Amino acid sequence: MKLNVSRAQKKSNPRIRIIGTSHISEQSVTEIKKVVAEFKPDIVAVELDSQRYAALMSKRRRKMNLRNALKLGLFGFLFYIIGSISQKILGKKTGQQPGIDMKTGILEAKKAGAKVALIDRDISITLYRLSKKVPAREKSKLVFYLLFGGFSKNKINLDLSKVPKDKLVHKLISELSHKFPGFYRVLVAERDTYMQNQVQLISHKFPDSKLLIIIGAGHKEKMKKFVSKLINTNN
């Protein structure tokens, strides 16, 4: 595959662009609209799987029944419930629907006549792996940290309407990887690899298409490094 990148352009591929977002951020909505209008992508890849895509784009709430809960494992099910409640609470503070960044990417892609690619791993697999692969001691430690605010000794004031700065995101991800390696592996590292593989497949199948990748800020750094290697490998 050849991505038509000159030597002077290797560090900035004109055919692949990445946006790191916050899932409840007004700033993310504004940036996505601006980039889609200016970049005019042929494909917009979003950090969603088919289940979350359907839930996000449907007017009906997705109900978690016992059958689905059993597939996730007890901890995966609890993590899903707590995560959903937290997102709703934070979403109310910003006045934005949780997942508004991905929904905006999808709607703007459709307006522009671009294809939409779902590049994230099935959420059921991720939640099941949380139940089975993260040690019980680490799960208990996370509950303790959530209850007593032990994540960062330095108090961080976040503007929820904006995407955190790269330096802060790097710090938080680094802290997660050191204190909760099991959670980091399942929630971040494994999904990083999965999404990178999907991007590689897209770039091979559509080598001449302009690709816009919309992912959470926590995945942006690794994706940028991967895309850079992908470009250099194909030149």
N, C-alpha and C positions, 0 to 999 in steps of 0.2 A: 504494500500500500504506500502511496505517495501523497503527502498532505500539502505539496506545493509551498513549502516554507523555505525561504532563502536563509543564508547564514546569518544575516542581520536580524532575521525575524524569529530565530529559534527560541528565544526566551519569551516571545509573545506571539503565540500562534493566532493568526487572524481567523482561523476556522473553528476554534474552540475557545469558549469563554466561560468563566465560572463565577457564580454569585454565591457568597456565603450569607445565609439569612438567619433571622430569628423567627420562630413560628407564630409569634403574636405581635410582630413589629410593623408599625406603620411605615417606618423607613424602608423595610424590605419590600413592601408593596410598591412604594414610589420608585425604588431602584429597579425592580423587575420590569415595571411598565416602561421606564426610560430605556433600559438596555434592549428590551425586545423591539422597541420602536427604532432605535438607532442601529442595532446589530443585525436585525432582520434574519433571525435564525431559521434554518430549514427544519431543525429538530430541537425540541426543548425537553431535556431530561430532568425529571424531578425525583426527589427523595421520597418516593411512595412505592407501595406494592399494590396489587389489585384490590385487596380488601380495604385498605385505607383510602384508596382512590374512590371506591364506590361509596364509602361512608362519608367522605368529604364532599362529594358532588351530589349526594342524595339529600333530599329534604327530610327524609325520615331518619330518626335516630337508630343507630345500630344497637340491637339488644344482645346482651351477653347472656346466653342461656347456659344451663348446666352442662350440656354436651360440649359446647365450645370451651367452657371453663376447664373441663377435665383434660382437654387437649393441651392446655397451656401449663398444667401443673398448678399446684396451690400458690406457690410464690409468684409465678408468672401471672396468674389471675389477679392476685392482690396488687402486684406492680402495675398492671393495666388499669385497675380501678383507681389507685392512688394517682397515677399519672394523668388519667382523664380528668379527675377532680381538680388537680393542681393546674392543669392547662386551662380549665374553665374559669378558675378563680383569677389567674393571671390575665386571661383574655378579657375578663370584665374590667380589670384595671386599665387596660389599654384601649378598650372598646373595640377589640378586634377578635374575630373568630379564630380559635386555635387552628393552625394549618392554613391561615390566610395567605401566607407566602406561596405555598404550593398551589393553592387554588387559583391565585392570581396568575401564576406561571402558566397553568393549564388554560385558563380563560384567554389570556393574552396570546398564547400560542395558537389557539383556535381562531382568534380574530385575525391573526397574521397569516393564517393558512399553513402553519407549521405542524409537523407531526409531534405527538407527545409520547415520550418514552418513560416507562416506570422502571427505575433502576434499583430500588431498595429490595432487600430480602423480605420474604413473607414474614409479617409481624408475628404470626403464630409460631414460627420456627424460633425467632428471637426470644419470645417470651418463654417458650418451652425450654430453651437452652439456659435461660436464667434460673429456671426451677431446678434443672438437673446438673448444670455445670458449675454454678457458683457455690462455694462451700458454705455450710450453714453458719459458721463463725463469721464469715464476711457479710452474710445477710443480716445477722444480728448487729454487727458493727454499723452497718448502714442505717438501720432503724435508730440506733443510739445517736448517730450523727445528725439524722434528720430531726430528732426530738430535741436535741440539746445544742444544735448549731455548731458542730465541731469541724466543719469543712475548712474554713479559713480563719486563721487567727486575726487577720486584718479585715475589718468590716468593709464590705464592698457595697457601694450604693450604685445600683444599676438603673438606668433609664430604660424601662421595658419597651418604650416606643422605638428604641434604636437598637441596632445590631452591636453587640459588644466589640470592642477593639480587638484586633488580632492578638496583641500581646496578652490581654486579659483572658481570651479564649484559650490560648496556649497554656497559660498558667493553670487554669481550671482543669483542662484536660490532663495536664501533667500531674496535678494533684490527685485526680481520679485514678490515674494509672498506678500511682504509687500506693495510695491508701486502699484502693479497691480494684486490684488487678483482675479479678474475675469479672466484675461488672464492666470494667474497661474493655476486656477482651470480647465479651459478648455484644455489648451495646455499641462499641466504637470500632475496635480493630477488625473484627470479623465482618462488620457491615462496610467498613472502608474497603476491604478486599473485594467483597461482593459487588459493590457499586463500581469500583475500578474495573473489574472484569466486564461489567455491563457496558461501561463507556468504551472499553477496548473493542468489544463486539460491534457496537454501533459505528465506531470509527472505521472498522474494517469493512463493514457492510455498506456504509455510505461515506466513502473516502472524500467525496467532493462536497459534502453537505456541511453547512455551518451549524455547529452544535453549541447550544447554551445549556450549561449544567447548573441547576438550582438545588443547592444542598444546605443543610444546617451549618452554621459557622464552625461547629466542632469538627466537621469533616473536611472543611475547605483546605486546610494546610496540606494534608496528605494527598488530597485529590490534585492540588496544584503540582506537587512533586511528581505524581504519577503521570499527569498529562505532559509535563515537561520531558520525562523519560520517553513517553510514547512518541512524542514529536521527534526527539533526537534519534530514536531507534529506527524511525521510518525515513530518515534523511541520510 
